[in-house]
Amino acid sequence: MLGAALLSAQTAEERPVWSPDRKLYAVELPGQKVGKGEERERFAIYDSEGKPVSVIHIWEIEPDGTYRVGIRGCEDQGWIDPGRFFCSGSINPSTGVYLFYDATTGKELGERLGTEFTWSPDGSQVANFGSVPHFLDAESKSDSLEVGKFVYPGGPDGERHRFRSEILWSPDSRYAAVIDHRCRKQNAFYVIVMEATTGKWSEYKLHWSGEPEEWPPELDFAFRWNGNRIVVDYDGAEEAISLR
């Protein structure tokens, strides 16, 4: 059978990564020169019978000579859903790069910079922590939440934001939330809830306080949606907030 023969001939780096519905698979290959362009690496996409479907290019230089963000390679890759594929890498120890593609055509659908890339449950949007310049001193480093084109906080506010949780999407994909430790002027913890389609955000102050975390801060708060409430767990205690 073609699949078995293909597996036996491949090195570990070339083993196929199957889509969730097992109709497509991706094989990682070394980058090539294409026109004036040069790839860092590429992924060949095949259907379940081994027929070529598309090629996903991880560009260093595009064929027209355009230089891309200097991703150091795909440190993680896989399927978002049966039709979309991602490559996640980094520029430096502080800045991640997240690229995603239409696997059936190889077309690049988007590029995000930052960390903690998290898709909404319906797969329509990705949220992430914004990019923080690597060479800033630790006192100047501050987190931001990006959902599509929207950003929290909207600009410099004199505060230092240190996020203390992963990004949490609401089950209906309307909202993305995070725990924000404001630790320059207030030394207070807030749940920040951003509406994905408008960028409007609400804040809910929590009862905890604590010393500023080193950079990068530990994501040691856990929280979950419970109907119209968010329940926060930290250090053996729990607090529930009702959304406005």
C-alpha positions in Angstrom: 0.0 0.0 0.0 1.3 3.5 -0.9 1.0 4.8 2.7 3.1 2.0 4.2 5.7 2.3 1.5 5.9 6.1 2.0 6.4 5.6 5.8 9.1 3.1 5.4 11.1 5.4 3.0 10.8 8.5 5.2 13.1 9.8 7.9 11.7 10.8 11.3 11.6 14.4 10.1 9.6 13.5 7.1 6.9 11.5 8.9 3.4 12.6 7.9 1.2 14.8 10.1 -2.4 13.8 9.4 -5.3 16.2 9.4 -8.0 15.6 12.0 -10.3 13.9 9.4 -7.3 12.0 8.0 -8.1 13.2 4.4 -4.8 15.1 4.1 -1.3 14.9 5.5 1.7 17.2 5.7 5.3 16.3 5.2 8.1 18.7 6.4 10.9 19.2 3.8 14.0 21.3 3.5 13.5 24.8 2.1 14.3 25.6 -1.5 15.1 28.6 -3.7 12.1 29.7 -5.7 12.7 32.5 -8.2 14.3 35.3 -6.2 12.9 33.7 -3.1 14.2 31.4 -0.5 12.4 29.2 2.0 13.3 28.4 5.5 11.5 25.1 5.0 8.3 23.8 3.3 5.5 21.4 3.9 4.1 19.2 1.1 0.4 18.4 1.5 -0.9 15.2 0.1 -4.3 13.5 0.1 -4.9 10.2 1.7 -3.9 8.3 -1.5 -0.6 10.1 -1.6 -1.5 12.5 -4.4 0.1 16.0 -4.1 -2.4 18.7 -3.1 -0.3 21.9 -2.4 3.0 23.2 -1.0 3.2 25.5 2.1 6.2 27.8 1.9 7.8 29.2 5.0 9.5 32.1 3.4 12.7 33.9 4.4 12.6 35.8 1.1 9.5 35.8 -1.1 9.8 35.1 -4.9 9.5 38.9 -5.6 12.4 39.6 -3.3 10.4 40.7 -0.2 12.1 39.9 3.0 9.9 38.2 5.7 10.1 38.2 9.5 13.1 36.2 10.4 11.5 33.0 11.8 14.1 30.6 12.9 12.2 27.6 11.8 8.9 25.8 12.7 9.3 24.8 16.3 5.7 23.5 16.3 3.4 22.7 13.4 0.1 21.0 12.9 -3.6 21.2 11.9 -5.9 23.9 13.1 -8.8 22.0 11.5 -9.2 19.7 8.5 -8.4 22.5 6.0 -5.9 24.8 7.8 -2.3 24.2 8.8 0.0 26.2 11.1 3.7 26.8 11.7 4.9 28.3 14.9 8.4 29.5 15.6 10.3 32.4 17.0 12.4 35.4 16.0 14.2 35.5 19.4 13.5 34.1 22.9 10.8 36.7 23.6 9.0 36.9 20.2 7.0 34.1 18.6 5.8 34.0 15.0 2.6 32.2 14.1 1.8 31.5 10.4 -1.3 29.8 9.2 -2.4 28.5 5.8 -5.1 27.1 3.6 -3.8 23.5 3.2 -5.7 22.8 0.0 -4.1 25.7 -1.9 -0.9 26.5 0.2 -2.1 30.1 0.5 -0.9 32.0 3.6 -3.9 33.2 5.5 -2.2 35.2 8.3 0.9 36.0 10.3 0.9 36.9 14.0 3.7 38.0 16.3 3.7 37.4 20.1 3.0 34.3 22.2 0.1 32.2 23.5 -1.7 31.9 20.2 -5.2 30.6 20.9 -8.0 29.9 18.5 -11.7 30.6 19.3 -13.9 27.5 19.7 -15.5 28.1 16.3 -12.1 28.6 14.6 -12.9 32.1 13.3 -10.3 34.1 15.2 -7.0 33.7 16.9 -6.0 35.7 20.0 -2.5 36.1 21.4 -0.3 38.0 23.8 1.3 40.8 21.8 5.0 41.1 20.9 7.3 42.4 23.6 10.7 43.7 22.4 13.3 41.3 23.6 16.0 43.8 24.5 13.8 46.0 26.7 14.8 45.9 30.4 12.5 43.8 32.5 10.9 46.8 34.3 9.7 48.2 30.9 8.2 44.9 29.6 4.4 44.9 29.5 1.9 42.5 28.1 -0.9 43.2 25.7 -3.9 41.1 24.4 -4.5 41.0 20.6 -7.7 39.7 19.2 -7.8 40.2 15.4 -7.0 43.9 14.9 -8.0 44.9 18.4 -5.5 45.4 21.3 -5.8 45.8 25.0 -4.6 48.1 26.4 -5.2 50.5 23.5 -2.0 52.4 24.0 0.5 53.6 26.7 -1.3 54.0 30.0 1.6 54.3 32.4 0.8 50.9 33.9 2.8 47.7 33.7 0.7 44.7 32.6 1.8 41.2 33.5 -0.6 38.6 32.4 -1.0 35.7 34.8 -3.2 33.3 32.9 -3.6 31.7 29.5 -6.2 33.2 27.1 -9.7 31.9 27.7 -12.3 32.1 25.0 -16.0 32.0 25.8 -17.8 28.9 24.6 -19.7 31.0 22.0 -16.5 32.6 20.7 -17.7 36.1 21.4 -15.2 37.0 24.1 -11.5 36.4 24.9 -10.4 36.9 28.5 -7.1 37.0 30.5 -6.0 37.8 34.0 -4.0 41.0 34.2 -1.7 42.0 37.0 -1.3 45.7 37.0 1.9 46.1 39.0 3.3 49.6 38.5 0.6 51.9 39.9 -2.1 49.7 41.4 -0.7 46.2 42.3 -4.1 44.7 41.5 -5.5 41.8 39.6 -8.2 42.2 37.0 -10.1 39.9 34.7 -10.1 41.5 31.2 -12.9 40.4 28.8 -12.6 41.6 25.2 -15.5 41.4 22.7 -13.9 39.8 19.6 -16.0 41.6 17.0 -15.7 45.2 18.4 -12.6 45.2 20.6 -14.6 46.7 23.5 -13.3 45.4 26.8 -14.5 45.3 30.4 -12.5 44.8 33.5 -13.4 43.1 36.8 -11.2 43.6 39.8 -10.2 40.5 41.9 -9.6 40.4 45.6 -6.0 39.1 45.3 -2.9 41.3 45.5 0.8 40.4 45.2 4.3 41.5 44.4 5.2 42.0 40.7 6.3 38.9 38.9 9.7 38.6 37.2 9.6 38.6 33.4 8.1 36.5 31.9 5.4 36.1 34.6 4.1 32.7 35.6 0.7 31.9 34.2 -0.5 30.6 37.6 -4.1 31.7 37.6 -6.8 29.3 36.3 -10.3 30.4 35.3 -13.3 29.0 33.5 -16.6 30.2 32.1 -19.8 29.2 34.0 -22.8 30.6 32.2 -22.6 34.4 32.5 -19.9 34.2 35.1 -16.2 33.6 35.1 -14.8 31.6 38.0 -11.1 32.3 38.9 -8.9 29.9 40.9 -5.7 30.9 42.5 -3.6 29.8 45.5 -6.3 27.5 46.8 -9.0 30.2 46.7 -11.8 30.8 44.2 -13.7 34.0 43.2 -16.6 34.2 40.8 -17.5 37.4 38.9 -20.7 38.1 37.0 -20.3 39.7 33.6 -21.9 43.0 32.9 
